[in-house]
Every structure is written in C-alpha cells, then in structure tokens.
Amino acid sequence: MKNKVVGPSKDQWQELYRLAGEIKRLEPWTWMSEQNLFGVQNPKTGEIGYCSIMGALGEMYAIAVYLGPEGLIGWRKLSSGDVDIDHPDAMHIQKCLMLSFEDRDFIEKEDFKTIKLLGLKFRGRNAWPQFRSYQPGYVPWYLAREEASVLVTALTQALNVIKRFKENNSLLIPPDKKSIFVRIPMKGSAAEEWTDAWMPPPPADRNDLLTFQPDEIRIRRVKKNSQRQRGGWEMDYFYFPVPIDEGERPYFPTVFVIVDHSRGLVLQNWLGRQSELYSDFQEIILGILEQLKVYPEEILVGKPEAFQLLGQITSGLGTELRLVEELECVENLREEMNLQFWGDPDDEFDE
C-alpha cells in the first residue's frame, strides 16, 4: 500500500509486540468473552478506551479498544446484534484500535517490514500479531504514533485485568446497571500508578451538523414551482462499497439516494464525504427538488439523523415524513451495488 501515516517509533513497536506476545501466551479468550467489557482511561486526554476480548468462539482472536462514546456505541450495536457483523455497515460503526492474531496470508508488506526490523519470527495459525486502526468511513489502517501510545497503555492495563479476571471472574460484575469497570491513572502519584473505578459511560457527543436554519423562502419557491406527486420516496445515505484513495488514508465516500418507493426507481443520487452531506444537506436536497420539479406526498427514512435533517424541510413542503425500520428499495439497491463491485461471495464455493 502506498499510503503511509507517521507510524510508531521502534521502541513503541517493540513494546506492542511484547504485549501481544504476552496476551497470546495467556489466551484470555479461553476464559473471557466479548461481553466482559472494561475500560482504560487515557492519562493524557481522559478519554476511555473500552476493551473487548474476542476469540471465545474460535473464529477470531483479538482485543479491541473502542474509543470514547462513539466507540462504545459501535461495540454495543455489534454485541447486541443490532448490526450484524456481516452487514456492510458493521465496519463503519467501529471506532477502535485492534490487536488481532492472524495467519501469515493476512499479514501485509508493512507488517513484515516491522517484524523484520525487530528481528521477530512467528510460525503457525493465528500466530502473527497485527495492529490496526478502525475509523468510521475509512479503510482499516496502520497505526499512527499517537494511536500506538494509546494502544500500549490500553494493552498494559488490559493485561492487569485479564490476569485478575482469571483468578476472580466476578471482577467485572458492576454494582449497578450503568457502571463499567475502568482502570484509571492515580493523580498526584510520583510514579505512574493505576487504580480501579466504576464509571458510567459518558453521553454521546451531540452532532452540531444536524441542525441548520431552514431557507423558508426557497422551500416555498420549490413548493410553488413543483408538482406534488402521489406516492412516496425513500431517502437514505450510506457508504459506497469501494474506497477512494486520494493520497491519504483511503476513505469510503457517502452515497445519498432518492428512490421511488413503489417502482424502486432511483430518482437522484449524490456522492461525497459524509461531513459534506451534513454541512450542505439543505443545499443538496433543495437543489435536487428544484431539478426534479416534483415532491412526494410522503418520504420514508431509516435513520434518526435523516429524520431530523429532513424534518426541517418537509414541514415547509407539507410532505409527511416517516421513520421506518427498513427501506426495502434502498436495501435492494445496496445489494446490487455490492454484487456489482464485489460479486457474490457464495460463487467461490460453487462447483
């Protein structure tokens, strides 16, 4: 891969691989599950990384550190089954740093360079440590230097919890339904000392991009110059299945689509970064409506954020807006796109 970040120092790599080796020898997935969640507080920022051990089912051996409120929400969606691990959105709700143990075939050139630099050798299945950064909307990527620092701290404290949990499996049982076991640095200590705490998760950050001042004059103009169309539209946005490489970390652009609910016909689409969709949402929607010169009786959306954004426009048009569990036409479109770019995963098993 040609894209590079300012990676960890040699000392950081040595410590990461040392910690990985100790975790692998302990095999904590033999006595811990993904549900045995615990936190480690970042001494510099105060942010909590929520650690989850994977491997109890024998499919993937890893420890993930879900970062802050956004990371915790993603973990909850996956662990509860709200989002299936095989769904296209699964990768895009993970904000975490991960140490996984892979087969040699899954180790990439950059990993081999680091392993060679450190003079390390690995052999066998699930024996090769791999470190990755997961960010919503981006390709899983190599660690940046600051991320390596965060992961070293998290793995060091994770080892403390892992060993204690083996001796006392009630260690992570909370005193109430809201609290999570967290390792925190002690303030004022001469050396870096840590202690245990039970802490409620912080509230998720409010997204200020989800509000804007409706352009009431322009909305009235759209309504006056357009024909009201019977039936409904589905509106949704999701990540395009193929990443774009523009010289930095490859990212997945966002697709915004309008689909006729009764015919399944795509009426309009937009492609760009999700941050641009949020910041320019009103301009994008009104521009599309001005171009189409029609607006529907009803609009169906599947995301609360979309419901909040569109509600500031549809009220002026007199269009009913409904939040539904599934957008059938949009899901069919996504399946077609995935088949077009990635093919049918079952084909490789056909004789």
Secondary structure, 3 states (H helix, E strand, C coil): CCCCCCCCCHHHHHHHHHHHHHHHHHCHHHCCCCCCCEEEECCCCCCEEEEEEECCCCCCEEEEEEEHHHHHHHHHHHHHCCCCCCCCCCHHHCCEEEEEEECHHHCCHHHHHHHHHHCCCCCCCCCEEEEEEECCCECCECCCHHHHHHHHHHHHHHHHHHHHHHHCCCCCCCCCCCCEEEEEECCCCCCCCEEEEEECCCCCCCCHHHCCCCCHHHHHHHHHHCEEEEEEEEEEEEECCCCECCCCCCECCEEEEEEECCCCCEEEEEEECHHHHHHCHHHHHHHHHHHHCEEEEEEEECCHHHHHHHHHHHHHHCCEEEECCCCHHHHHHHHHHHHHHHCCCCHHHCC
